[in-house]
Each structure stands twice: as structure tokens, then as C-alpha cells.
């Protein structure tokens, strides 16, 4: 395949990382160090004013009435599930194509995950399959449905709201990859009963360690989560239930508050980079659907405002392409190489290879290309030129 890319690049990058956090740090270094010093001067290191301020700011961003800071995105999922009423013995429907925590948090809540296949275009949980399952295969009490906003694009919220209303289910959003994403103009984090976000260092809004937050517009749920994150304690040394130590560090909150001021701009940069990838892949003849091109782009819903936590393609001979790019010092990653229903930890669910074919095929084809706000046009072009060379 001959590339039709025009030679506008003036220099060849020595390498292109999948993610370069140092570039972001250099742009906000003084503000971050000032924020950390403020926490050190206050000597208030766990929860406290910084966390409370971040909670208010995230609630405003997401359109939710309340936000509850916690220790990680995984902790946020557990808090959200328990607050939504999921109890031991319940089941929760979720996707088989996600990070392990999406389903392991269900197990931690004492429930059984019902792992289901994904839409072949977006790779988000397929609502048609969820509805079919609910209508045709009765099971023990299903307490919630947990759609994941994969790669930064919201799942089909319209369909899940309709399903949740009919079958009386709570919608728990796994918005770990979707800070700033929207569905029909409404932000992720306000689309269900409760939503979980991750601030792991690779996320669009990232801490300098682990941190997470849960959003909801139900004040009783918020208060319940505040107890749960603090050993089930409404006040010091009095415990109404068994919770956990899931509290957020004040230093993480302070860093996140600095970064929060930039998140809209950073997400817009990601969208622009995605548009550049789209154009260059098409110009190179790599992604034209009508000629069985070797690269497929994921479908983007017209109702979704994507934040491109990852820019993911589906590639022929994916593993060979990945090695080819690695040899040229171009970073890539596979999210995810093994669907959850085939993970050894979930063998007890009784699912086997072939049961969820869309997720299984995606696991063989998906490849995340370099994506971060500070990525340059020259680097994007170099990535695409090397993909074109591989398939030539």
C-alpha cells in the first residue's frame, strides 16, 4: 500500500511515547509545587479542606449535586455500587471488555458480575444484548447495570435509562476514563444514579498517585459513601457499618485542583489530535471502509462528546504492527488483551472462549496509539507514516 501522506514534516522524532506526563508537569510545575506546599503548611493530609474543595469543583463540572473523594477509581466503583443498593447475593450486569476493576468491584460488593458482550462499533456495553438478557433469562436479583464509558466515549445512555426504568435497575456509571465527556450535552457523572471516576496518573485528569471520586445527586447516597470511605464511621470512633479506609489524600486533591483548571483545554487538544489521526489515516488509505483497509476506526456516536482518553484503532496483524512500531520507538498499548470473561479469576462464572465473540475479537485487534494533550503534529504524522510503511 502506497502512502499518500504529503511530506510536510521537517524533522523525524527520535521517539513518540504513548504518554508523556513530564511535558504536562513542566507546564504547571510552579502551580503544582505551590499547591503541595499549601497542604504541607496546613498539616492537614487526609480529607480536609482540599478534598472538600475538589469535591465541590468536580460536582460543578459533572452537573451532579454531590461528589465524594476517595482513594482510587477502584474504591470509587465499590462505593458507588454499595451506595446504589447492591447487596451480597445480587447480580450486576457489566461489560466483558474493560479493566478488571469494573467487575472486581462488583465481587467486592458481594455480588456476581454478569459479563456481557459489546457493541462492535463503539466497544461499549451493548444495550440490546442487556435487554435481551433481562427479558429471556431470569436470574437472581439484578441490582444494577454498570456501563463503562470506554476510552472516553459515553455508552448509549438513552438505551440504558430506558432499560433501567423498565426493569427497575440502578445505573452505575464507570466513568473512570471519561472526565469531561458528555451525552446529549449532559456530562458523564450525572447520567445515572451514581458514577465513579479514576484519577490514576494516566487518566485525562490525573493525580500524582492514586485517587478517585464518586458523583451523585442523591445526598443520602453521598453521606453513605462518606461513611463507607471512613470505616463506616459518621463521627470519630463510632461505626455504624463495615466500611473501609478509602479516604483521599489532601496532596492528591491539591494537585487535581490545579489540573482541573486545564482539563477542558486538554480534552479539546485530545479531540484535535484524534481528528488529525483520522485525517492522516484516511489520507494514507489505511482506514477507508470501502476497500477492506487494514485499519478500522471505532464508531463515534453523534450524541457523545468524546474525550479520547485513548485513541484506539482496530488493526490487522496487530501484534506484528505493535512490534514494528516499538522498534521505531513509538509507544502503543493494548486495552485490553484478554476479556474479563476469560480471566482466570472469573472462571467460576462458567463462560468460555466463543461465548462473547465481539469482545474476544476486539481483544485481538485493538491498539492504542500515542495520545496526550502535548502531542505534536509532527509526532502524529510520524506515527501514521510508520503504520503506512508497515502495511505497504
C-alpha positions as CSV (number, residue, x, y, z in Angstrom):
1,X,0.0,0.0,0.0
2,X,1.5,3.3,-1.1
3,X,1.0,6.2,1.3
4,X,-0.4,9.4,0.0
5,X,0.8,11.5,3.0
6,X,2.3,14.8,1.9
7,X,5.9,15.3,3.3
8,X,5.1,18.3,5.5
9,X,7.2,17.1,8.5
10,X,10.5,18.9,8.8
11,X,12.2,16.6,11.4
12,X,11.8,13.0,12.4
13,X,11.0,12.5,16.1
14,X,13.5,10.3,17.9
15,X,10.7,8.6,19.7
16,X,7.0,9.0,20.3
17,X,5.8,7.9,23.8
18,X,2.3,6.6,24.4
19,X,2.1,9.1,27.2
20,X,4.5,11.8,28.4
21,X,3.5,13.2,31.8
22,X,6.7,15.2,32.1
23,X,5.5,17.7,29.4
24,X,2.4,18.4,31.3
25,X,4.2,18.8,34.6
26,X,6.6,21.3,33.0
27,X,3.7,23.5,32.0
28,X,2.1,23.6,35.5
29,X,5.2,22.9,37.7
30,X,5.1,26.1,39.8
31,X,1.3,25.9,40.4
32,X,1.6,22.2,41.5
33,X,4.5,22.9,43.9
34,X,2.6,25.8,45.4
35,X,-0.4,23.6,45.9
36,X,1.6,20.9,47.6
37,X,3.4,23.4,49.8
38,X,0.0,24.7,50.8
39,X,-1.0,21.3,52.1
40,X,2.3,20.8,53.9
41,X,1.9,24.1,55.6
42,X,-1.6,23.2,56.7
43,X,-0.5,19.8,58.0
44,X,-4.0,18.5,57.0
45,X,-3.1,15.5,54.9
46,X,-6.2,13.2,54.8
47,X,-9.5,14.6,53.6
48,X,-10.0,18.1,55.0
49,X,-10.4,21.4,53.1
50,X,-8.5,20.5,49.9
51,X,-10.6,17.4,49.4
52,X,-13.8,19.2,50.2
53,X,-12.9,22.0,47.7
54,X,-12.2,19.4,45.0
55,X,-15.5,17.6,45.7
56,X,-17.4,20.9,45.1
57,X,-15.4,21.6,41.9
58,X,-16.0,18.1,40.5
59,X,-19.7,18.3,41.3
60,X,-19.9,21.5,39.4
61,X,-18.0,20.1,36.4
62,X,-20.2,17.0,36.2
63,X,-23.5,18.6,37.0
64,X,-24.0,16.3,40.0
65,X,-25.2,17.7,43.3
66,X,-22.6,15.8,45.4
67,X,-19.1,14.4,45.0
68,X,-17.2,12.1,47.4
69,X,-13.4,11.9,47.1
70,X,-11.8,8.6,47.8
71,X,-8.5,6.6,47.5
72,X,-8.7,5.3,43.9
73,X,-11.0,4.6,41.0
74,X,-11.4,1.1,42.2
75,X,-12.6,2.3,45.6
76,X,-14.9,4.7,43.8
77,X,-16.6,1.8,41.9
78,X,-17.1,-0.1,45.2
79,X,-18.5,2.9,47.0
80,X,-20.9,3.6,44.0
81,X,-22.2,0.0,43.9
82,X,-22.8,-0.2,47.6
83,X,-24.4,3.2,47.7
84,X,-26.7,2.2,44.8
85,X,-28.0,-0.6,46.9
86,X,-26.1,-3.6,45.5
87,X,-26.0,-6.3,48.2
88,X,-24.4,-9.6,48.7
89,X,-26.2,-12.2,46.6
90,X,-27.2,-9.7,43.9
91,X,-26.0,-9.6,40.3
92,X,-24.8,-6.7,38.4
93,X,-24.6,-6.5,34.6
94,X,-21.5,-5.1,33.0
95,X,-19.2,-5.3,30.0
96,X,-16.6,-8.0,29.4
97,X,-14.4,-5.6,27.7
98,X,-13.0,-3.3,30.4
99,X,-10.3,-3.0,33.0
100,X,-10.5,-5.7,35.7
101,X,-11.8,-3.3,38.4
102,X,-15.1,-2.8,36.6
103,X,-16.0,-6.3,37.5
104,X,-13.9,-7.0,40.6
105,X,-15.6,-4.1,42.4
106,X,-18.9,-6.0,41.9
107,X,-17.4,-9.0,43.5
108,X,-16.1,-6.9,46.4
109,X,-19.6,-5.6,46.9
110,X,-20.7,-9.3,47.4
111,X,-22.5,-9.5,44.1
112,X,-22.0,-11.6,40.9
113,X,-21.0,-9.9,37.7
114,X,-23.0,-10.8,34.6
115,X,-20.4,-10.2,31.9
116,X,-21.9,-9.3,28.5
117,X,-20.7,-8.6,25.0
118,X,-20.1,-5.2,23.5
119,X,-21.3,-3.1,20.5
120,X,-19.0,-3.9,17.6
121,X,-18.7,-0.3,16.6
122,X,-18.0,1.5,19.9
123,X,-16.9,-1.5,22.0
124,X,-19.2,-0.1,24.8
125,X,-21.6,-2.5,26.5
126,X,-24.3,-3.4,24.0
127,X,-27.7,-2.3,25.4
128,X,-29.7,-4.6,23.0
129,X,-27.9,-7.6,24.5
130,X,-28.6,-6.4,28.0
131,X,-32.3,-6.0,27.3
132,X,-32.4,-9.4,25.6
133,X,-30.8,-11.0,28.7
134,X,-33.2,-9.3,31.1
135,X,-36.3,-10.5,29.0
136,X,-35.2,-14.0,28.3
137,X,-33.0,-15.3,31.1
138,X,-34.3,-14.6,34.6
139,X,-31.7,-14.7,37.3
140,X,-31.3,-13.8,40.9
141,X,-31.9,-10.2,41.8
142,X,-30.1,-7.9,39.5
143,X,-29.2,-4.8,41.5
144,X,-27.7,-2.6,38.8
145,X,-26.2,-2.2,35.4
146,X,-22.7,-0.8,35.1
147,X,-21.9,0.6,31.7
148,X,-18.3,1.7,31.1
149,X,-17.6,4.9,29.1
150,X,-14.8,3.1,27.3
151,X,-11.8,5.1,26.0
152,X,-13.6,8.4,26.9
153,X,-16.9,7.9,24.9
154,X,-20.2,7.6,26.8
155,X,-22.1,4.4,26.5
156,X,-25.6,4.6,24.9
157,X,-27.2,6.4,27.9
158,X,-30.6,6.7,26.2
159,X,-30.9,3.0,25.9
160,X,-29.7,2.2,29.4
161,X,-32.0,4.8,31.0
162,X,-35.0,3.1,29.3
163,X,-33.8,-0.3,30.3
164,X,-33.2,0.8,33.9
165,X,-36.6,2.3,34.2
166,X,-38.4,-0.7,32.8
167,X,-36.5,-3.3,34.9
168,X,-36.0,-1.0,38.0
169,X,-32.3,-1.1,37.9
170,X,-29.8,1.5,39.1
171,X,-27.3,2.8,36.6
172,X,-23.8,2.9,38.0
173,X,-21.5,4.8,35.5
174,X,-18.0,3.6,35.2
175,X,-16.6,7.0,34.1
176,X,-13.0,6.2,35.0
177,X,-11.9,7.2,31.5
178,X,-14.5,9.9,30.8
179,X,-13.9,13.0,32.9
180,X,-15.4,15.8,30.8
181,X,-17.2,13.5,28.4
182,X,-20.9,14.2,27.6
183,X,-24.0,12.5,26.3
184,X,-26.5,14.9,24.6
185,X,-24.8,17.8,26.3
186,X,-25.0,16.2,29.8
187,X,-21.7,15.5,31.5
188,X,-20.6,12.0,32.4
189,X,-21.1,11.7,36.2
190,X,-24.7,12.9,36.1
191,X,-26.2,10.3,33.7
192,X,-27.1,7.6,36.2
193,X,-27.8,7.2,39.9
194,X,-24.1,7.3,40.7
195,X,-20.8,7.5,38.9
196,X,-17.2,6.5,39.6
197,X,-14.1,8.4,38.3
198,X,-10.4,7.5,38.5
199,X,-7.6,9.9,38.8
200,X,-4.8,7.3,38.2
201,X,-1.7,9.1,36.8
202,X,-2.5,8.0,33.2
203,X,-6.0,9.5,33.2
204,X,-7.1,12.7,31.4
205,X,-7.3,14.3,34.9
206,X,-4.6,12.6,36.8
207,X,-3.2,12.7,40.4
208,X,0.4,12.2,41.4
209,X,-0.6,8.8,42.9
210,X,-3.9,7.0,43.3
211,X,-7.2,8.9,43.8
212,X,-10.9,8.7,42.7
213,X,-14.2,10.3,43.2
214,X,-17.9,9.4,43.1
215,X,-20.7,11.7,42.0
216,X,-24.4,11.6,42.6
217,X,-27.3,13.9,43.0
218,X,-28.7,11.9,45.9
219,X,-27.5,13.4,49.2
220,X,-28.3,10.3,51.2
221,X,-26.2,8.2,48.9
222,X,-23.4,10.8,49.2
223,X,-23.5,10.7,53.0
224,X,-23.5,6.9,53.0
225,X,-20.4,6.9,50.8
226,X,-18.7,9.3,53.1
227,X,-19.2,6.9,56.0
228,X,-18.1,3.9,53.9
229,X,-14.8,5.5,52.9
230,X,-14.1,6.1,56.6
231,X,-14.6,2.7,58.1
232,X,-18.4,3.1,58.2
233,X,-17.9,5.9,60.7
234,X,-20.2,9.0,60.8
235,X,-18.1,10.5,63.5
236,X,-14.7,9.6,65.0
237,X,-14.6,6.2,66.8
238,X,-18.3,5.4,66.2
239,X,-19.0,2.9,63.4
240,X,-22.5,2.2,62.1
241,X,-21.4,-0.5,59.5
242,X,-18.3,-2.1,58.0
243,X,-16.7,0.3,55.6
244,X,-13.1,0.6,54.5
245,X,-10.2,3.0,54.6
246,X,-10.9,4.7,51.3
247,X,-10.0,8.3,52.1
248,X,-8.4,10.7,49.7
249,X,-5.0,12.3,50.4
250,X,-5.1,16.1,50.6
251,X,-2.0,16.4,48.4
252,X,-3.7,14.5,45.6
253,X,-6.7,16.8,45.9
254,X,-4.5,19.8,45.7
255,X,-2.7,18.6,42.6
256,X,-6.1,17.7,41.0
257,X,-7.5,21.2,41.7
258,X,-4.5,22.7,39.8
259,X,-5.1,20.4,36.9
260,X,-8.9,20.8,36.9
261,X,-8.4,24.3,35.7
262,X,-6.9,23.0,32.5
263,X,-9.0,19.9,31.8
264,X,-11.3,21.5,29.2
265,X,-8.4,22.7,27.2
266,X,-6.5,19.4,27.5
267,X,-9.6,17.5,26.4
268,X,-10.0,19.8,23.4
269,X,-6.4,19.1,22.5
270,X,-7.1,15.4,22.6
271,X,-10.1,15.8,20.3
272,X,-7.9,17.8,17.8
273,X,-5.3,15.1,17.9
274,X,-7.9,12.5,17.2
275,X,-9.1,14.5,14.2
276,X,-5.5,14.6,12.9
277,X,-5.1,10.9,13.3
278,X,-8.5,10.4,11.5
279,X,-7.4,12.6,8.5
280,X,-3.9,11.2,8.2
281,X,-5.0,7.6,8.4
282,X,-7.6,8.3,5.7
283,X,-5.2,10.2,3.5
284,X,-2.8,7.2,3.7
285,X,-5.6,4.9,2.6
286,X,-5.3,3.0,5.8
287,X,-8.9,3.4,7.1
288,X,-11.1,3.5,4.0
289,X,-14.0,1.2,4.8
290,X,-14.9,0.6,1.2
291,X,-11.6,-1.2,0.3
292,X,-11.1,-3.5,3.3
293,X,-8.4,-1.3,4.7
294,X,-6.1,-2.7,7.3
295,X,-7.1,-0.2,10.0
296,X,-10.6,0.3,11.3
297,X,-11.7,3.3,13.4
298,X,-14.1,2.9,16.3
299,X,-17.6,4.3,15.8
300,X,-18.4,7.6,17.5
301,X,-21.9,8.4,18.4
302,X,-23.3,11.7,17.3
303,X,-24.8,12.1,20.8
304,X,-21.4,11.7,22.6
305,X,-18.7,14.3,23.2
306,X,-15.6,12.1,23.2
307,X,-12.6,13.0,25.4
308,X,-10.2,10.4,23.9
309,X,-8.6,9.0,27.0
310,X,-7.2,6.7,24.4
311,X,-7.1,6.9,20.6
312,X,-7.8,3.2,19.6
313,X,-7.7,1.6,16.2
314,X,-8.5,-2.0,15.2
315,X,-5.6,-3.3,13.2
316,X,-4.8,-6.3,11.1
317,X,-1.8,-8.2,12.3
318,X,-2.0,-6.1,15.5
319,X,0.9,-7.7,17.4
320,X,3.2,-7.5,14.4
321,X,2.3,-3.9,13.9
322,X,2.9,-3.2,17.5
323,X,6.4,-4.7,17.4
324,X,7.2,-2.8,14.2
325,X,6.3,0.5,15.9
326,X,8.2,-0.4,19.1
327,X,11.3,-1.0,17.0
328,X,10.9,2.6,15.9
329,X,10.4,3.8,19.5
330,X,6.7,4.5,19.0
331,X,4.7,3.6,22.1
332,X,1.4,1.7,21.9
333,X,-0.7,-0.3,24.3
334,X,-3.4,-2.9,24.1
335,X,-6.6,-2.1,26.1
336,X,-7.4,-5.0,26.7
337,X,-5.6,-8.2,25.6
338,X,-8.0,-10.6,27.5
339,X,-11.7,-10.0,28.0
340,X,-12.9,-10.3,31.6
341,X,-14.9,-13.5,31.0
342,X,-11.7,-15.3,30.0
343,X,-9.7,-14.0,33.0
344,X,-8.7,-16.9,35.4
345,X,-10.2,-15.0,38.3
346,X,-13.7,-15.2,36.7
347,X,-13.5,-18.8,35.6
348,X,-16.2,-19.6,38.2
349,X,-18.7,-17.7,36.1
350,X,-18.6,-20.6,33.6
351,X,-18.0,-18.6,30.5
352,X,-15.7,-19.9,27.8
353,X,-14.0,-18.8,24.6
354,X,-16.6,-18.1,21.9
355,X,-19.3,-17.0,24.3
356,X,-18.7,-13.3,23.8
357,X,-17.3,-13.1,20.3
358,X,-17.2,-9.3,19.8
359,X,-15.2,-8.7,22.9
360,X,-12.9,-11.6,22.0
361,X,-12.2,-10.3,18.5
362,X,-11.6,-6.8,19.8
363,X,-9.0,-8.1,22.2
364,X,-7.1,-9.4,19.2
365,X,-7.3,-6.2,17.2
366,X,-7.4,-3.1,19.4
367,X,-4.3,-0.9,19.6
368,X,-3.9,2.4,21.4
369,X,-1.7,5.0,19.7
370,X,0.1,7.9,21.4
371,X,-2.4,10.3,22.9
372,X,-1.9,13.2,25.3
373,X,-2.5,16.9,25.1
374,X,1.1,17.9,24.4
375,X,1.5,15.5,21.5
376,X,2.8,17.4,18.4
377,X,1.5,17.3,14.8
378,X,4.9,16.1,13.7
379,X,4.7,13.1,16.2
380,X,1.2,12.2,15.0
381,X,2.3,12.3,11.4
382,X,5.4,10.1,12.2
383,X,3.1,7.5,13.9
384,X,0.8,7.3,10.8
385,X,3.8,7.2,8.4
386,X,5.2,4.2,10.2
387,X,1.8,2.5,10.2
388,X,1.6,3.1,6.5
389,X,5.1,1.7,6.0
390,X,4.1,-1.5,7.9
391,X,1.1,-2.1,5.6
392,X,2.8,-1.1,2.4
